[in-house]
Amino acid sequence: MSFALRVLTFIVLATTLAGCANSGPGMESDQMAAFNPSQQIDKGPLTPKSLLGVAPTALSLRLGPPAFKRSEPDAEVWQYSGRTCVLFIYFYKTAHGDLASTYVDARKTLGGPLDTAACLAEVVTQQNIPVS
């Protein structure tokens, strides 16, 4: 194998491995390292932003158990149902090995994107969760 081909192979492998080091959507590695697994959701109004960076137990205390939970290695996806939508909350492992919510998304029940705040409001209403 020629020297140039070895160098090219090394560059391709290094680039591929660097891409695998991504810690999940929505939270950069420095944020992951700063995550405090005991962090609770603010007691104020629930917003999509207030659902980020918290442990699954903290989220469950505020929103209740999810309607559906999918577990994968190093990740979990929780679904909450509103009247006309589904709220998705994605948890990924942090640098410390704990799960933290890193992304929130919403979809219409019949398909298609939806404003996340509107869906969260539906979920809160559906589950009779106190808003403050």
N, C-alpha and C positions, 0 to 999 in steps of 0.2 A: 504494500500500500504506500503510495507516495506521501511525502510530507504534507503537501497541500491538501490532500484528501483527508489525512489524519486531523489536521487543524480544522477543516470544515466539519468533520464528524464531531469533534470536541465542541465546537461552537453550537451546533444543532442540539447536542445533548444538554449542554449548559443552559441554553435558552428554554428547552423543554422542561427541565427541572425547575428553573426559576418560575415558570408559569404554574407549576404544581404547588408552589409555596403560597399561593393565594389563600388567605384566611377566611374567605367567604364574602358574598356581596354585602355592601352596605357598611362595613366597618373595617377600617384600615388596621394594619398590624400594631401601630402605636396605640390606637384606641383599644384594641383587644388586650394589650398588656396592661392598660390602665383600668380595665373593667373590674368592678368590685362585685363579686357574686352575691353579696348581701344587699345590694342596692334595691330599694323598693320603688314602686311607682308612686309618683307624687300623689298626694291626696286631693289635689285640685282637679279641675276638669280633665277628663281623659281626652288626649289628642293622639294622633298617630306618632308624633315625636316622643310623647311621654311613655310610649310602649317600647322604646328602643333602649338597649343596654341593660336590660334587667334579666334576672334569672327566671326560669320557668315557674318556680314556686311563687315568686312575687307577682307574676302575671296572673297565675291561677287564683291567688288571693283576691285580686282586684276584678278580674273578669269571670271567674268561675272556671270550671273544667271546660276544655274545648269540646266541640261536637265531634271532632275527629282529630287524631294525632298520628302522624307518620314518623317513625324513628328510622334513622339511617346512621351509619358510622359517622361520628363527629357532627351530627346535625339532627334537628327535629323540625317538623312543620306542623303547626297547630292551625286548625280551622274553626272559626266561630261563625254561626249562621245568623244573618239578619232576616228581615222579612223578604227582601228582594235581592240580597247579596250574600257573599261569603267573604269573610275577612281572613287573610292568611298571615301568620306570624312565623318568621323563619328564625330558628336558633342555630348558632354554630358554636363549636368549642372555641374557647379563648386560649391564649398562650398558657394559662394556668390550668387548663383542662376542664373548666366549668362551661356550661352552656350559657349563652347570652343572646337575647333577641337582637337581630342585626338588620332586619328588613320587615316592613309591613306592606301588604298589598291587598287590594280588594277587586272583586269581580262580580258582575251581575250574575244572578242565579242562572239565567238563560244564556250566559256567555257574554264576554266583552268587558272592557275596563270600566272602572267606576271610581269616583272620588273616594279616597280612603277615609277621609274624615266623615263623609256622609254614611258610609257603610259602618264605621265604628259607632256612630250615633244610633243606627238601626240595631246593632248588636246590643248596645247598652239598653235600649228600650225593650228589646226582645227578652233580655235576661233580667229586667227590672233592677238594674244596678244603680245605686245612688250616684248621682253625678258630682257631688261635692262632699 
